Amino acid sequence: MYKTLVLPLIATLLLHASIILMFLVDWDDSEARVVKVQPSYVKAKLVTLDKPKARPAEKKPVPQKPQDDKAARQREQAKQLEAAKQKEASKQKELARQKEVAKQKAVADLAEKQRQQEQQRRREEQLERELAQAIADESVQQQAATDAELAGSYIGMMTNIIQRNWSRPPSARNNMEVELEIRLVPTGDVVNVNIIKSSGNDAFDRSAVKAVEKAGRFPELQQLPGRVFEQNFRRLIIIFRPEDLRL
């Protein structure tokens, strides 16, 4: 019932509103006014209002990175690269140092080995020299002993010859002693006789000198090796005592 009343009421209100509008608007009299009367019924239509378009959100300004960020990155990269280079250089330097240390150690070890070898060689040479010297000394000693024995035998022979030629004076006493120096040459000839210590008795001294001069020559000395003659007979000392004759 209420629905049937609403529609005519709406149509009536619309009609009255149109009439009032015509009076209020300034119309031109020369022109006919055409008024369309709406039918007594009104079609109702549900009008769906468009939702207002959402206002685009304001874009917040994106903070711009400083223009020097790239330069900063480049500097950082360069810094890292330089650090890597320094690290590599330090590594290479350490390797070079280790190689140098190893090289120096090898050189030092070689030098020490050579020094020890040289010392060993010198010790061996010294031992060889000492052994050779010992052998030589022994040989010399043996030769000296042989030479001394040989010289002694020849001195004994000369003493016997001189004693046979010595005529002791009557004034000779046991406490008398005269020392003569005899000079000989390799042929065995006596070239000089000197009194180097007198007995105090001229007759006794002269008898000793005459005994050597009378012997005159000892040809047996020619059989001696030259070294034996030079060491023992080039200059010979003879001591005369009344009781004996000692060379």
Secondary structure, 3 states (H helix, E strand, C coil): CHHHHHHHHHHHHHHHHHHHHHHHCCCCCCCCCCCCCCCCCCCCCCCCCCCCCCCCCCCCCCCCCCCCHHHHHHHHHHHHHHHHHHHHHHHHHHHHHHHHHHHHHHHHHHHHHHHHHHHHHHHHHHHHHHHHHHHHHHHHHHHHHHHHHHHHHHHHHHHHHHHHCCCCCCCCCCCCCEEEEEEECCCCEEEEEEEEECCCCHHHHHHHHHHHHHHCECHHHHHCCHHHHHHHCCEEEEEECCCCEEC
